[in-house]
Amino acid sequence: MLSAILLAAGNSSRMGKPKAILELKGRTFIDIIISSIKKAGVKEISVVLGKDREEILKYWQPSGEKIFFNDKPQLGQLHSLRIAASSMPEGDIMICLVDQPLIKEETYWKIASFSAENPDRIIIPKFLKKLEGDQKYKRGHPIVIPQKFRKLCMIGALEKGLHWVTHHPDVEIKEIIVEDEGIIRDFDTMSDYKKIQ
C-alpha cells in the first residue's frame, strides 16, 4: 500500500509566513497538494506541521489526514519524516513538500503508478531543464521510499537528510521522466511567490 507524508514543518523564515497557507488561484498550497495526492489514489496521508501549526489549522481543516507535530523543525526533513513514518502502516511512502503547489495532478498519479510497477525501488522523478544554455535532467519531488528501505529513513544522519537515504549504497533507484517543471520548483521567499500569483 502506498501512503503519503506531506512535510510542512519548516519555519518559513525567508517567506515571512507559513508556506502551507499561501494561496494560488484562491486555494492554499496545502489544500492543492493534498487534493492532488488523493486524486492519485493515495488514501493514507499524514501531514507534519511545525511551530506554525495553530495558524495553519485556522486556514486548513483536515479531512481524514493524520496530523503530526514536529517541535524541532531545525533538525530537518528527515526528522519530520520519522515522526510520521513511525506511526504509519507498512508499505511504500510518497514524500511530498508543501512548497511545491505547481506539481500537476497527473504527475502524482504517474509517480504512484510507476512505483507500483517497480517494487522495492526508490522512485525519483526528473525534469529536463535548460541550465546555462545546456539541457540537463534535474531530480525533484515527490519521491517514493519503498517499505524495503524505510528503515534507512529511521537511522540516517539527520544533518544529511533524505540525501543520505537516496545515496545509500544499498538502495536501488528508478527514475521517471516527467514533463512537469513543478517537481523542481519550490518557493522560499515572497519574491518567488509573487512570480506565480
C-alpha positions in Angstrom: 0.0 0.0 0.0 1.2 3.5 -0.9 0.9 6.2 1.8 2.0 9.8 1.7 3.7 12.2 4.0 3.4 15.9 3.4 6.2 17.8 5.0 5.1 21.2 6.2 7.0 21.8 9.4 9.6 24.3 8.2 9.9 27.7 9.8 9.3 29.6 6.5 11.7 32.3 7.9 12.6 33.7 4.5 9.0 33.7 3.3 7.7 35.5 6.4 4.5 33.4 6.8 3.7 29.7 6.6 4.1 28.4 3.1 1.2 25.9 3.7 -1.4 28.8 3.8 -0.1 30.7 0.8 -2.7 30.8 -1.9 -2.7 30.0 -5.6 -5.9 30.7 -7.5 -7.9 31.0 -4.3 -6.6 27.8 -2.7 -3.9 27.2 -0.1 -0.8 25.3 -1.1 -1.6 22.6 1.4 -5.1 22.1 0.0 -3.9 22.0 -3.6 -1.2 19.3 -2.8 -3.4 17.1 -0.6 -6.1 17.2 -3.3 -3.6 16.1 -5.9 -2.3 13.3 -3.7 -5.8 12.0 -3.2 -6.6 12.0 -6.9 -3.6 9.8 -7.4 -5.4 7.2 -5.3 -3.4 7.6 -2.1 -5.8 7.3 0.8 -3.4 7.3 3.8 -2.0 10.8 4.1 0.0 12.2 7.0 0.9 15.9 7.4 3.8 17.1 9.6 3.4 20.6 11.0 5.8 22.7 13.0 5.7 25.8 15.1 3.1 27.5 12.8 0.6 24.6 13.3 -2.0 26.7 15.0 -2.0 29.3 12.3 -2.1 26.7 9.5 -5.1 24.9 11.2 -7.0 28.2 11.2 -6.9 28.2 7.4 -6.9 24.5 6.6 -9.2 21.8 8.0 -8.0 18.2 7.7 -10.4 15.8 6.1 -9.1 12.4 7.2 -5.4 13.3 7.1 -3.3 12.3 10.2 -1.6 15.3 11.8 1.8 15.1 13.4 3.8 17.9 15.1 7.5 18.5 14.8 8.6 20.7 17.7 12.2 20.6 16.5 12.0 21.6 12.8 15.6 22.7 12.9 16.5 19.0 12.8 15.3 18.9 9.2 13.1 17.0 6.9 14.3 13.6 7.9 13.3 14.2 11.5 9.8 15.2 10.3 9.6 12.1 8.2 10.5 9.9 11.1 7.8 11.4 13.3 5.1 10.4 10.8 6.6 7.2 9.5 6.9 5.6 12.9 3.1 5.7 13.2 2.2 4.7 9.6 1.2 1.2 8.4 3.7 -0.9 6.5 4.1 0.0 2.8 5.7 2.5 0.5 5.8 6.2 1.3 5.4 9.1 -1.1 7.2 12.1 0.3 5.8 15.4 -0.7 6.8 19.0 0.1 4.3 21.8 1.0 6.1 24.4 -1.1 5.6 22.6 -4.4 2.0 23.5 -5.4 2.7 23.6 -9.1 3.1 19.9 -9.5 0.3 18.6 -11.8 -2.3 16.2 -10.6 -1.4 13.7 -13.2 2.3 13.7 -12.1 1.3 12.3 -8.7 -0.7 9.6 -10.4 2.2 8.8 -12.8 4.7 8.5 -9.9 2.3 6.4 -7.8 1.6 4.1 -10.8 5.3 3.9 -11.6 6.1 2.9 -8.0 3.6 0.1 -8.2 5.3 -1.2 -11.4 8.7 -1.0 -9.8 8.5 -2.5 -6.3 11.5 -2.3 -3.9 12.9 0.7 -5.8 13.2 4.3 -4.6 11.3 6.3 -7.2 12.6 9.8 -8.1 11.1 12.0 -10.8 13.2 14.2 -13.0 12.6 17.0 -15.4 14.6 18.2 -18.4 15.6 21.8 -17.8 17.8 24.3 -19.6 20.7 25.3 -17.3 23.2 27.9 -18.6 22.5 27.1 -22.2 22.6 23.4 -21.7 19.9 20.9 -21.1 20.1 18.7 -18.1 17.8 16.4 -16.1 17.1 17.7 -12.6 15.7 15.5 -9.9 12.7 16.6 -7.9 9.8 15.6 -5.6 7.7 13.7 -4.7 9.8 10.7 -4.2 8.7 7.2 -3.1 10.5 5.3 -0.5 9.5 1.6 -0.6 8.9 -0.5 2.5 12.2 -2.3 1.8 14.2 0.9 2.5 12.1 2.6 5.2 14.4 1.5 7.9 17.1 3.7 6.4 15.0 6.8 7.0 15.0 5.9 10.7 18.8 5.6 11.1 20.2 8.1 8.7 22.2 11.2 9.9 19.7 14.0 10.3 22.0 16.7 9.1 22.4 14.8 5.8 18.6 14.4 5.3 17.0 12.4 2.6 20.1 12.7 0.5 21.7 10.2 2.8 18.9 7.7 2.1 18.8 8.2 -1.6 22.6 7.8 -1.9 22.9 4.9 0.4 24.9 2.0 -1.3 22.2 -0.5 -0.5 19.3 1.3 -2.3 18.1 0.8 -5.8 16.7 3.8 -7.6 14.4 4.0 -10.6 13.9 7.4 -12.2 10.8 8.6 -14.0 11.0 11.4 -16.5 8.0 13.8 -16.2 7.1 16.8 -18.3 6.3 18.9 -15.2 8.6 21.6 -14.0 6.6 21.8 -10.8 8.6 18.9 -9.4 11.7 21.1 -9.2 10.1 24.4 -8.3 9.7 25.5 -4.7 9.1 28.8 -3.1 11.4 30.2 -0.4 10.8 33.9 -0.5 7.9 36.3 -1.0 9.6 37.3 -4.3 9.4 33.7 -5.5 5.8 33.6 -4.5 4.8 36.8 -6.3 6.1 35.4 -9.6 3.3 32.8 -9.7 0.4 34.9 -8.4 
